[in-house]
Amino acid sequence: MRLHRIGGMLVAGLLFPAAGWAQPQSADVKSISGIYPHLAMYNDEGECGTGALVPWAGKLWAITYGPHLPFGSSDKLYEITSDLKRVVRKESIGGTAANRMIHPESKQLFIGPYVIDADGNVRVISYRDMPGRHTGNARHLTDPANRIYYGTMEEGFYEVDVHTLMPAWLMADENLQDADTRGVPRADLIGAHGKGMYSGQGVVVYSNNGERGKQAQEEFDAPSGGLSEWDGKSWKLIRRMQFTEVTGPGGIQGNPNPQSDPIWAIGWDHRSLVLGVRDHGSWHFYRLPKASHSYDGAHGWNTEWPRIRNVGTDASPDYLMTMHGMFWKFPGSFTSISSGGIRPRSAYLKVIGDFTRWGGGLVFGCDDSAQREFLNKRKAKGDIEGPGQSNSNLWFTSYSMPDELWPATAEGAIWMEEEVTPNTPSEPFLFAGWHKRMAWIKNGSDHHVRVTFEVDSTGTDQWTVFSTVTVPAKSGIPHFFTGHDRGEWIRARVNKPARLSLQFSYTDAEDRDNNPDGIFTGLRPISQSTYKGGLLYGLGNDRRALGLAATTVTHGTSRAGGYYELDEHLKLVKKTDDATESFIRERFAIPQQVVTIDEASALIVDDKGRRWRLPFGATQYTAATQASELRICREVATERDLFSCHGTFYELPAENADGFAKIRPIASHPYGIQDYASYRGMLVMTGIDPEQLKKGSGEHLVVADDGNAAVWIGGIDDLWKLGKPVGQGGPWNRTQVNAGVPSDAYLMAFYDKRSLRLLHDSEKDVTFTLQADLTGQGMWVDYKRWKVSAGENVDYVFPEAFQARWIRLVSDADCRATARLTYE
């Protein structure tokens, strides 16, 4: 399902509140884009993510976590009632926990270090008795009625008596000093940063998604992570790769038929996502494309906890998978001989730690605002800090929402500049779910190679030859699939040894137009030089308000407009607090010269010295950008940035996830947005049309009590309703170019209708070669050549299925040239 515009109105599940929970009666309790500000969860740590979310005993239970707190923290256990009242449980001991399991025999919920019975009574297992960052639970291999397993992020393993709650130590947590391990051995597994845990088929499966050390913090493609299993006696490494969720059809209750039910594991590497299934005693692996690269990073910190979870009912299961910024439909019958049915649903921006069905809709627990921001530092943000206090919130949506956000455009590789053995099939790569599909094949060998594609049409592991492509030596070619090319999975093999890359790019239908949704009414057009602006900062020290150092701009002249605070009731109130106002104006000033605007396009030089060019929006953005009037870059979801440049918002991965190389356009718009920040799970923006202040507050516009300041409020995933990404520009505009010297890289990925115009001033014919970077990692291949006669120009429309992360051009002669791309 996709969002469609009917009579100027966007029709989607997010526009209507999910039924089932009672709406609070108080006028002070409000919901903005499915986010209830009064439910925001704070701690005193560097991060506050939602670790687990489970309906139980007539309530919704949630826990938060800080970043590395194996012995407890200021985090809480929350009990949320059906009328959305929140209770902070007095039993809270905090920690870094994301485990949850319902134990049917004892009728108890195990969530973090807490154990909750069917009546809602809470017991606690102390960190003194069971230290570590609890990341998973699993049913016991030999005594499942009376004991369960706990696993920690640093390989502490315990079995806990479900009646007495006494833990028996199996393997000591790595956070413990040798003298504190009680003589228990350590697991010493490959990888670090544990994530998932499950049991069945006589083994306990455990995943981790990271690696320690400087290399893993800087190189996104460094070797990292592991999937391991334990048979009750010893550990066995299954695969050296970053894995997160491990589960099965039984979900958080465990598989009902543990000897025969499959176990699923989801992970990734720098090529693509990887899905594993254990059935009939062995593992089988499949690859899927990535919608977002913000979750990459060899250290594993950027993922939080992806999940596969049944959001249907017992009678009608419906499995939802979250992974790398995509909602996926996951078949509950998935095995190695019944692998059909995985489908992309839509892409999202929120960072999600857990989710559940509750009260007729879906609830997502998020990781919204981290005070530390960890490794996510870059000069494009200047020296600004994170919020004064970490906080996150829940996101309430309709049941259909996962089908209704971004287009599910995605890409991923099977091989990436690696030696390929002849006549050996690759791992299967998902083929079904998109109508516009292509593959890039790059041959780095000194000889041509024949690549044969095979398809599994029904997901039964029955393969047939599909097509064969010959790739010349030292070259790359695109291969376009048609809508008639059917199959659940595709794989490839070669006829001779070769150094190859094979990248699949899948394009989803783009149903958006260029008209912003009505929820953005109140933001000032960029053409309007009079507006109400200001700088934003989430306050610390348990003040739990958003500070606004207001600005009034009149015909381009700016003056301070006082200090205001936005509270949980969405009241914007003027305050007298000179110290806080000065702090915001000084520490959160918009940095200067973050982006260079020249005649061709917007140029960014990143922290590694790499040069990237982005399209232009309206011409008025140039002066506003050069005057440092508009915020360019800020973290509004944990460990990734929201980048705003020349009228387009982008999702920008942290530098340790390859940064600008993997930037993704979200939406283009006509607004002059001065600042933006995360607060209580919401996205708050400044830059308001003063005429709107006269109309007072609305659902998404909050006007101050004195009528002299205002902010826009919504959710980060509202941004895609601004309209599809568009723009114009290129790497050259009457630019003096030298023969054989490539232009800067210019963004191509995720745009809709794309065309190119080439011209030059030479009196002779000039040949231009367009090169495509398949991945953003400098994997350039020649795509097309044009001979442009003197005084003439060439116009080219790209195929609908064409995708490449970046493009650049090379001229065969010195000349002054223009390469202008239009995205519409």
C-alpha positions in Angstrom: 0.0 0.0 0.0 1.2 3.5 -0.8 0.1 6.9 0.1 -2.0 8.6 -2.6 -3.2 12.2 -3.1 -6.9 12.5 -3.6 -8.4 15.9 -4.2 -5.3 17.6 -2.5 -5.6 15.4 0.6 -3.1 12.8 1.7 -4.8 9.5 2.5 -2.8 7.3 4.9 -3.2 5.5 8.2 -1.1 8.0 10.0 -3.7 10.6 9.6 -6.2 8.8 11.8 -5.5 7.7 15.4 -5.3 4.0 16.0 -8.3 2.7 17.8 -8.2 0.6 21.0 -6.6 2.7 23.7 -8.8 5.4 25.3 -7.9 8.9 24.4 -6.9 10.9 27.5 -9.7 13.2 28.7 -7.5 16.1 29.9 -7.1 19.0 27.5 -3.4 19.2 28.5 -2.7 15.7 27.1 -2.1 16.0 23.4 -0.9 13.8 20.6 1.3 15.1 17.7 1.7 12.7 14.8 1.1 9.7 17.1 3.5 11.0 19.8 2.2 11.9 23.2 4.7 14.4 24.8 3.6 13.5 28.3 4.9 9.9 27.8 8.4 11.0 27.1 11.1 9.0 29.0 14.2 10.7 30.4 17.3 9.5 32.2 20.5 11.0 33.4 22.7 9.1 31.0 24.3 9.8 27.6 21.5 8.0 25.8 17.9 7.1 26.5 16.6 4.4 24.2 13.5 2.2 24.5 14.8 -1.3 25.1 11.7 -3.4 25.3 7.9 -2.9 24.9 5.4 -5.6 25.9 1.7 -5.6 26.6 1.1 -7.7 29.7 -1.3 -7.9 32.6 -3.6 -5.3 31.0 -0.9 -2.7 30.7 1.9 -1.7 28.3 5.3 -2.1 29.9 8.5 -0.3 28.7 12.1 0.0 29.8 14.7 2.5 28.8 18.5 2.0 28.7 21.6 4.1 28.9 24.7 3.5 26.8 27.0 1.2 28.8 25.6 0.5 32.3 26.0 -3.1 33.3 25.4 -2.5 37.0 22.3 -0.3 36.9 21.4 3.3 36.0 18.8 6.0 36.2 16.6 4.3 33.7 13.1 3.2 34.6 10.5 0.5 34.2 7.3 2.1 33.0 3.7 0.9 33.2 1.3 2.5 30.8 -2.4 2.2 31.3 -5.1 1.9 28.6 -6.0 5.6 29.0 -2.3 6.5 28.6 -1.4 7.3 32.1 2.2 6.5 32.8 3.5 5.0 36.1 7.2 5.0 36.9 7.7 1.8 38.9 9.4 2.2 42.2 11.2 -1.1 41.6 13.3 0.4 38.8 17.1 -0.2 38.8 17.9 0.8 35.3 20.8 -0.6 33.3 21.3 -1.2 29.6 18.6 -3.8 28.9 16.6 -4.8 25.9 15.6 -8.4 26.7 12.0 -9.5 26.9 10.3 -12.9 27.1 6.9 -14.2 28.2 7.2 -17.5 30.1 3.9 -19.2 29.5 4.3 -21.9 32.2 4.8 -19.5 35.1 2.7 -16.8 33.5 5.4 -14.1 33.9 6.9 -11.5 31.8 10.7 -11.2 32.0 11.7 -7.7 30.8 15.2 -6.3 31.6 16.0 -7.3 35.2 12.3 -7.3 36.1 9.8 -10.1 36.4 6.1 -9.3 36.2 3.4 -11.7 37.1 -0.1 -11.9 35.6 -1.5 -9.4 38.1 1.2 -6.8 37.4 3.3 -7.4 40.5 7.0 -6.7 39.9 10.0 -8.6 41.2 13.6 -7.6 40.5 16.8 -9.6 39.8 19.6 -7.4 41.1 22.7 -6.6 39.1 24.7 -7.9 42.0 23.3 -11.4 41.3 23.2 -11.0 37.5 25.5 -8.3 36.2 25.7 -7.2 32.6 23.8 -5.4 29.9 20.8 -7.8 29.4 20.2 -8.2 25.7 18.2 -11.4 25.3 16.3 -14.3 26.8 15.8 -17.9 25.6 13.9 -20.9 26.7 15.9 -23.5 28.5 17.3 -26.4 26.6 16.4 -29.1 29.2 14.1 -27.6 31.8 12.0 -24.9 30.0 9.1 -25.1 32.5 11.3 -24.0 35.4 14.3 -22.1 34.0 15.1 -19.5 31.3 18.4 -18.2 29.9 19.6 -14.6 30.1 22.4 -13.3 27.8 24.2 -10.0 28.1 25.9 -7.8 25.5 29.3 -8.8 26.9 28.7 -12.5 26.8 27.5 -13.1 30.3 25.2 -16.1 30.3 22.9 -17.2 33.1 20.1 -19.6 33.8 17.4 -18.3 36.1 14.9 -20.2 38.2 11.5 -18.7 37.2 10.2 -19.3 40.7 12.9 -18.2 43.0 14.6 -15.9 40.4 18.0 -17.2 41.5 20.5 -17.0 38.7 23.1 -19.7 38.1 26.2 -18.3 36.3 27.1 -20.1 33.1 29.7 -17.7 31.6 31.0 -14.6 33.2 30.2 -11.2 31.8 33.2 -9.4 30.3 32.5 -6.2 32.3 33.6 -8.1 35.4 37.2 -8.2 36.7 38.7 -11.7 36.8 38.5 -11.6 40.6 34.7 -11.1 40.4 33.8 -13.9 38.0 33.1 -16.5 40.8 35.4 -18.9 39.0 33.1 -19.1 36.1 34.7 -19.2 32.6 34.1 -16.7 29.9 32.6 -17.4 26.6 35.3 -15.6 24.5 33.1 -15.4 21.4 34.1 -13.8 18.1 32.7 -10.2 17.8 31.4 -7.8 20.4 28.2 -5.9 21.3 25.7 -8.7 21.8 22.2 -8.3 20.4 20.0 -11.3 20.0 19.4 -14.7 21.7 17.0 -17.6 21.0 16.9 -21.3 21.5 15.6 -24.4 19.6 16.8 -27.5 17.8 19.0 -28.3 20.7 21.0 -25.1 20.7 21.1 -21.5 22.0 21.8 -19.0 19.3 23.5 -15.7 20.2 24.4 -12.8 17.9 26.6 -9.8 18.2 27.0 -6.9 15.7 30.2 -5.2 16.6 33.9 -5.2 17.1 36.2 -3.4 19.6 39.0 -1.1 18.6 39.7 2.0 16.6 39.5 0.3 13.2 35.8 -0.7 13.9 35.1 2.9 15.0 36.4 4.3 11.7 36.0 1.8 9.0 32.4 0.7 8.3 33.5 -2.3 6.3 36.0 -3.7 8.8 35.5 -7.4 9.8 33.0 -7.4 12.6 30.4 -9.4 14.6 29.4 -13.0 14.7 26.5 -15.5 14.9 27.2 -18.3 17.3 25.4 -21.3 18.9 25.8 -23.3 22.1 24.7 -26.9 22.6 24.9 -26.8 26.4 28.6 -27.7 26.3 30.5 -25.6 23.9 30.2 -22.7 21.5 30.4 -22.8 17.7 30.9 -19.8 15.4 28.3 -20.0 12.6 29.2 -16.9 10.6 31.6 -14.0 11.0 29.3 -11.1 10.3 27.2 -8.5 12.1 24.0 -10.0 13.4 21.2 -8.5 15.5 17.8 -10.1 16.0 17.5 -13.9 16.6 14.0 -15.2 16.9 11.5 -17.7 15.5 7.7 -18.1 14.8 7.1 -18.3 18.6 8.5 -14.8 19.1 8.9 -13.6 22.7 7.3 -16.8 24.1 9.8 -19.1 22.3 9.1 -21.6 19.6 6.1 -23.9 20.4 7.8 -26.8 18.6 11.4 -26.2 19.5 12.9 -29.3 17.8 11.3 -28.5 14.4 10.5 -24.8 14.3 13.0 -22.6 12.4 15.2 -20.0 14.0 15.7 -16.8 12.1 18.7 -14.3 12.4 19.0 -11.0 10.7 22.3 -9.1 10.1 24.4 -7.3 7.6 27.7 -6.5 6.2 29.0 -3.7 3.9 27.4 -5.4 0.9 23.8 -5.9 2.0 21.5 -7.3 4.6 21.8 -11.0 5.5 19.0 -13.2 6.7 19.8 -16.6 8.2 17.5 -19.5 8.9 18.3 -22.6 10.9 16.1 -25.6 10.0 16.8 -29.3 9.9 19.9 -28.8 11.8 21.7 -26.5 9.4 21.9 -22.8 8.6 21.0 -21.2 5.2 21.6 -17.5 4.3 20.0 -15.0 2.0 20.7 -11.4 1.1 18.3 -8.4 1.0 18.9 -4.8 0.0 19.3 -1.8 2.4 17.1 1.2 2.4 19.4 3.2 4.7 23.1 3.0 5.5 22.7 5.0 8.8 22.7 1.7 10.6 26.1 0.6 9.3 29.3 0.9 11.3 31.6 -1.9 12.2 31.4 -1.1 15.9 27.7 -2.0 15.9 26.4 1.0 17.9 24.1 2.5 15.2 21.5 -0.2 15.0 19.8 -0.4 18.4 17.6 -3.5 18.4 16.1 -4.5 15.0 13.2 -6.9 15.5 11.1 -9.5 13.8 7.8 -9.6 15.7 4.2 -10.8 15.3 2.0 -7.7 15.2 -1.1 -9.8 14.2 -3.0 -12.1 16.4 -2.5 -15.7 17.4 -5.3 -16.7 15.0 -3.9 -14.5 12.2 -0.1 -13.9 12.6 1.4 -11.0 10.8 5.2 -10.6 11.2 6.8 -7.2 10.9 10.6 -6.9 10.5 12.5 -3.7 11.1 16.0 -3.5 9.6 18.2 -0.7 8.2 15.4 1.8 8.0 12.8 -0.4 6.2 9.6 -2.0 7.4 9.4 -5.6 5.9 6.6 -8.1 5.7 8.1 -11.3 7.0 6.4 -14.7 6.4 5.9 -16.7 9.6 6.5 -19.9 7.6 9.9 -18.9 6.4 12.3 -21.8 6.0 15.0 -22.9 3.5 12.4 -24.7 1.4 9.6 -22.2 1.9 11.4 -18.8 1.6 8.8 -16.9 -0.4 6.9 -13.9 0.8 9.4 -11.4 2.2 8.3 -8.0 0.9 9.4 -4.4 1.4 6.7 -2.3 3.0 8.1 1.3 3.3 11.1 3.1 4.6 11.3 5.2 7.8 13.5 7.6 9.7 12.8 6.9 13.4 15.3 4.8 15.3 13.2 1.9 16.7 14.2 -0.3 19.6 11.1 -2.4 19.9 7.5 -2.4 18.8 4.2 -4.2 19.5 0.6 -4.4 18.7 -1.5 -2.8 21.4 -5.1 -1.5 21.6 -5.8 -2.0 17.9 -2.8 -0.2 16.6 1.0 -0.4 16.7 3.3 1.2 19.2 7.0 1.8 18.5 9.6 2.4 21.2 12.2 4.8 19.9 15.7 6.1 20.5 15.2 9.8 19.8 17.6 12.2 21.6 21.0 11.2 22.9 22.9 13.8 25.0 26.3 12.4 24.0 25.9 11.9 20.3 28.8 9.4 20.7 30.9 9.2 17.5 28.5 11.3 15.4 30.5 14.4 15.2 31.2 16.4 12.0 32.2 19.9 11.0 28.9 20.4 9.2 27.2 20.6 12.6 29.7 23.0 14.0 30.4 22.7 17.7 26.8 22.3 18.8 26.1 19.7 21.5 23.3 17.2 21.9 20.3 17.9 24.0 20.9 18.8 27.7 19.2 15.5 28.8 18.7 12.3 26.9 15.1 11.4 26.2 12.9 9.2 23.9 9.2 8.5 23.4 6.7 6.0 22.1 5.1 6.4 18.6 1.5 5.3 18.3 0.4 4.5 14.7 -2.4 2.8 12.8 -1.9 -0.9 12.0 -1.4 -0.1 8.4 1.3 2.6 8.9 4.3 0.4 7.9 2.9 0.4 4.4 2.5 4.1 4.2 5.8 6.0 4.6 8.7 6.4 2.2 9.0 4.6 -1.1 10.9 1.4 -0.5 13.8 2.1 -2.9 16.8 0.0 -1.8 20.1 -1.4 -3.0 22.7 -4.0 -2.0 25.4 -6.2 -3.3 26.3 -9.9 -3.5 29.9 -9.3 -4.5 31.9 -6.2 -4.0 35.3 -6.1 -5.7 36.1 -9.7 -4.7 37.5 -12.9 -6.2 34.6 -15.1 -7.4 35.0 -18.8 -7.9 33.6 -20.2 -11.2 30.5 -22.4 -11.3 29.7 -21.7 -7.6 26.4 -20.0 -7.0 26.2 -16.9 -5.0 24.0 -16.5 -2.0 20.4 -15.8 -3.0 19.4 -12.1 -3.2 15.8 -10.9 -2.8 14.2 -10.3 -6.2 10.5 -9.9 -5.6 8.8 -6.8 -4.3 9.8 -4.1 -6.8 8.8 -3.5 -10.4 11.8 -1.4 -11.4 15.0 -3.3 -10.9 18.5 -3.3 -12.3 21.9 -4.8 -11.6 25.4 -3.3 -12.0 28.1 -5.8 -12.9 31.7 -4.6 -12.7 34.5 -6.8 -13.9 37.9 -5.9 -12.5 39.6 -8.9 -14.3 41.9 -8.8 -17.4 39.5 -11.0 -19.3 35.8 -11.0 -20.1 33.5 -13.1 -17.9 30.1 -14.5 -18.4 27.6 -14.0 -15.5 24.6 -16.3 -15.4 21.6 -15.3 -13.3 19.3 -18.0 -11.8 16.0 -17.5 -10.1 14.0 -19.4 -7.5 10.5 -18.7 -8.7 8.5 -19.8 -5.7 11.0 -19.9 -2.8 11.3 -23.7 -2.8 15.0 -23.8 -3.5 14.4 -24.9 -7.0 16.6 -22.8 -9.4 16.4 -22.2 -13.1 18.7 -20.3 -15.5 17.2 -16.8 -16.0 19.7 -14.9 -18.2 23.3 -14.6 -19.1 25.4 -11.4 -19.4 28.9 -11.1 -20.8 31.0 -8.4 -19.1 34.2 -7.2 -20.9 37.5 -7.0 -19.1 38.1 -3.9 -16.9 34.6 -2.5 -17.3 31.1 -2.4 -15.9 27.7 -2.7 -17.4 24.1 -2.1 -16.2 21.6 -4.9 -16.6 17.9 -3.9 -16.5 15.2 -6.3 -15.5 11.6 -6.1 -16.7 8.3 -6.3 -14.9 7.9 -9.7 -16.6 11.0 -11.1 -14.9 9.6 -13.0 -12.0 11.1 -14.8 -9.0 11.4 -14.7 -5.2 15.2 -14.9 -5.2 18.0 -14.4 -7.7 21.6 -15.6 -7.6 24.6 -15.5 -9.9 27.5 -17.7 -11.0 30.5 -17.1 -13.4 32.2 -19.2 -15.9 35.7 -18.4 -15.0 37.7 -16.9 -12.0 37.1 -13.2 -11.9 37.3 -10.1 -9.7 33.7 -8.9 -9.6 31.1 -6.6 -8.1 27.4 -7.3 -8.5 25.1 -4.7 -7.1 21.3 -4.8 -7.2 19.3 -1.5 -7.2 15.5 -1.6 -6.8 13.3 1.4 -7.3 9.9 1.7 -5.7 7.0 3.8 -7.1 7.1 7.4 -6.2 3.5 8.6 -5.5 4.3 11.9 -4.0 4.1 15.2 -5.9 5.8 18.5 -5.2 3.1 19.9 -2.9 3.6 19.9 0.8 0.9 18.4 3.0 -1.4 20.8 4.9 0.3 19.9 8.2 3.1 22.2 7.3 0.9 25.3 7.2 2.6 28.0 9.2 6.1 27.5 8.0 7.3 30.5 6.1 8.1 30.3 2.4 11.8 30.8 1.7 10.8 33.8 -0.5 9.4 35.5 2.5 12.0 37.7 4.3 9.8 38.5 7.4 9.3 35.7 9.8 9.5 34.4 13.4 12.6 32.2 14.0 14.9 31.1 16.7 17.4 28.6 18.0 16.3 25.4 19.8 17.9 23.4 22.6 16.5 20.6 24.8 17.2 21.7 28.4 19.0 19.5 30.9 19.0 19.2 34.7 15.5 17.6 34.7 13.9 20.8 33.4 12.5 18.7 30.6 11.5 21.6 28.4 12.7 22.9 25.0 14.4 26.2 25.1 13.7 28.7 22.3 16.0 31.7 21.8 13.5 33.5 19.6 14.4 35.8 16.7 12.2 38.2 14.8 13.3 38.8 11.2 11.8 41.8 9.4 12.7 42.2 5.7 15.9 40.4 6.3 16.9 42.3 9.4 17.2 40.1 12.5 16.7 41.0 16.2 16.5 38.9 19.3 12.9 38.2 20.3 13.2 36.9 23.9 13.4 33.5 25.5 10.6 30.9 25.6 10.2 27.3 26.8 8.0 24.6 25.3 6.7 22.2 27.9 5.1 18.7 27.8 1.6 20.2 27.4 2.9 22.0 24.3 2.6 25.4 25.9 5.2 27.9 24.6 5.7 30.4 27.5 8.0 33.4 27.6 10.6 33.2 30.4 13.2 35.5 31.9 16.4 33.4 31.9 19.3 35.4 30.5 21.8 32.7 31.3 20.0 30.0 29.3 19.1 32.3 26.5 22.8 33.4 26.1 23.9 29.8 26.3 21.6 28.8 23.4 22.5 31.8 21.2 26.2 31.2 21.7 26.5 27.4 21.7 23.8 26.7 19.1 24.6 29.4 16.6 24.3 28.2 13.1 27.9 27.5 11.8 29.2 29.5 8.9 30.4 28.2 5.5 29.4 24.7 6.0 28.2 24.4 2.4 29.8 26.2 -0.6 27.3 27.4 -3.2 28.7 28.0 -6.6 27.2 28.4 -10.0 26.8 24.6 -10.5 25.4 23.2 -7.3 25.9 22.9 -3.5 29.4 21.6 -2.6 30.2 19.8 0.6 33.7 18.8 1.6 33.4 16.2 4.3 35.6 15.5 7.3 37.8 13.2 5.2 38.3 15.8 2.5 35.9 14.1 0.0 33.9 16.4 -2.3 30.2 15.9 -2.9 27.7 17.9 -4.8 23.9 18.2 -4.2 21.1 19.8 -6.2 19.7 23.3 -5.9 16.2 24.2 -4.8 14.7 27.7 -5.1 17.3 30.4 -5.8 16.5 32.2 -2.5 18.2 29.4 -0.6 21.6 30.5 -1.8 21.6 33.9 0.0 20.1 32.3 3.1 22.7 29.6 3.2 25.6 31.9 2.6 24.3 34.1 5.4 24.2 31.2 7.8 20.5 31.9 8.3 19.4 28.2 8.1 20.5 25.2 10.1 22.3 22.7 7.9 23.0 19.7 10.0 21.8 18.3 13.4 21.1 15.0 15.0 17.4 14.5 15.6 17.4 10.7 15.8 20.2 8.9 17.7 23.6 8.5 15.9 22.6 9.9 12.5 21.9 13.5 11.3 19.2 15.3 9.5 20.9 17.4 6.8 19.1 20.4 5.3 20.5 21.9 2.1 19.0 24.2 -0.4 15.4 23.1 0.2 15.9 19.4 0.6 16.1 17.3 3.8 18.5 14.4 3.8 19.2 11.5 6.1 23.0 11.6 6.7 24.8 8.6 8.3 27.5 9.2 10.8 31.0 9.4 9.4 31.7 5.9 10.9 28.9 4.6 8.6 30.5 6.3 5.6 28.8 9.6 6.0 28.0 11.7 3.0 28.9 8.9 0.6 25.6 7.2 1.7 23.4 10.3 2.1 19.7 9.8 1.2 17.3 12.5 0.1 14.0 12.5 2.1 11.9 15.4 0.7 12.1 18.8 -1.0 10.1 21.8 0.2 9.7 25.5 -0.3 10.2 26.6 3.3 12.8 28.7 5.1 13.3 26.5 8.1 15.8 28.2 10.4 16.4 25.5 13.1 15.2 22.1 14.0 15.6 19.8 17.0 14.2 16.7 18.7 12.1 17.1 21.8 10.1 14.4 23.6 10.2 12.2 20.4 8.9 15.1 18.2 10.6 17.1 15.5 10.4 20.9 16.3 11.2 23.5 13.7 11.4 27.3 13.6 10.8 29.7 10.8 7.2 30.7 11.0 5.0 33.0 8.8 4.0 35.8 11.2 0.6 36.0 9.6 -0.1 32.5 11.0 0.5 33.7 14.5 -2.6 35.8 14.3 -4.6 32.6 13.8 -3.3 31.1 17.0 -2.1 27.5 17.7 -3.2 24.6 15.6 -2.4 20.9 15.6 1.2 21.4 14.4 1.7 25.0 15.1 2.3 26.2 18.7 2.1 30.0 19.2 3.5 31.5 22.4 1.3 32.9 25.2 2.3 36.4 24.2 1.7 35.9 20.5 5.3 36.8 19.6 6.9 33.5 18.9 6.0 30.1 17.5 7.3 26.7 16.5 6.1 23.9 14.2 5.9 20.4 15.8 5.4 17.0 14.3 7.3 13.7 13.9 10.5 13.1 11.9 8.6 10.8 9.6 6.2 13.6 8.7 9.0 15.0 6.6 8.4 12.7 3.7 4.9 14.4 3.4 6.7 17.6 2.3 7.0 16.2 -1.2 9.3 14.0 -3.3 13.0 15.0 -3.6 13.5 17.3 -6.6 16.2 19.8 -7.7 18.5 21.0 -10.4 22.2 21.5 -10.8 25.2 19.5 -11.7 28.9 19.1 -11.4 29.6 21.8 -14.0 28.1 25.1 -15.0 30.2 26.9 -17.6 33.1 25.3 -15.7 36.6 25.2 -17.1 37.3 21.4 -17.3 40.5 19.5 -18.3 40.6 16.5 -20.5 40.5 13.2 -18.6 39.9 14.8 -15.2 36.6 13.7 -13.6 34.1 16.2 -12.2 33.0 16.1 -8.6 30.5 13.5 -7.6 26.9 14.6 -8.0 24.0 12.9 -6.1 21.8 10.7 -8.3 20.2 8.1 -5.9 16.6 8.1 -4.8 15.4 10.8 -7.2 12.4 10.2 -9.5 12.4 11.6 -13.0 15.9 12.5 -14.0 17.4 14.1 -17.1 20.8 15.5 -18.2 21.8 18.3 -20.5 25.4 18.6 -21.8 27.0 21.5 -23.7 30.4 23.1 -24.2 32.1 26.1 -25.7 34.7 24.3 -27.8 34.9 24.8 -31.5 35.4 21.1 -31.9 33.4 18.0 -31.0 33.8 16.9 -27.4 33.0 13.5 -26.0 31.7 13.3 -22.5 31.6 10.1 -20.5 29.1 9.7 -17.6 30.4 7.5 -14.9 28.3 6.0 -12.1 29.5 5.2 -8.6 27.4 2.1 -7.8 27.7 2.2 -4.0 29.2 5.5 -2.9 32.5 3.8 -2.2 34.3 5.0 -5.3 33.2 2.0 -7.4 33.0 4.0 -10.7 32.0 2.5 -14.0 31.5 4.1 -17.4 27.8 4.3 -18.1 27.3 6.2 -21.3 29.2 8.4 -23.8 28.0 11.3 -25.9 29.8 13.2 -28.7 28.6 16.8 -28.5 29.1 18.9 -31.5 30.2 22.5 -31.3 27.3 24.8 -30.6 25.0 21.9 -29.9 23.7 20.3 -26.7 22.7 16.8 -25.8 19.6 15.9 -23.7 19.3 12.6 -22.1 16.5 11.0 -20.0 17.6 8.3 -17.6 15.6 5.0 -17.6 13.1 4.8 -14.7 14.9 1.8 -13.2 18.3 3.5 -13.4 20.0 3.9 -10.0 23.5 4.8 -8.9 24.6 6.5 -5.7 26.6 9.2 -7.5 27.5 10.3 -11.0 30.3 12.3 -12.5 31.5 13.3 -16.0 34.7 13.2 -17.8 35.6 15.3 -21.0 38.0 14.2 -23.6 39.1 17.8 -24.3 39.8 21.0 -22.4 36.8 23.2 -22.6 34.2 25.2 -20.7 31.3 22.7 -20.1 27.9 22.5 -18.5 26.4 19.3 -17.2 23.0 20.1 -15.8 20.8 17.5 -14.2 17.1 18.1 -13.5 15.2 15.9 -11.0 11.5 16.3 -11.0 
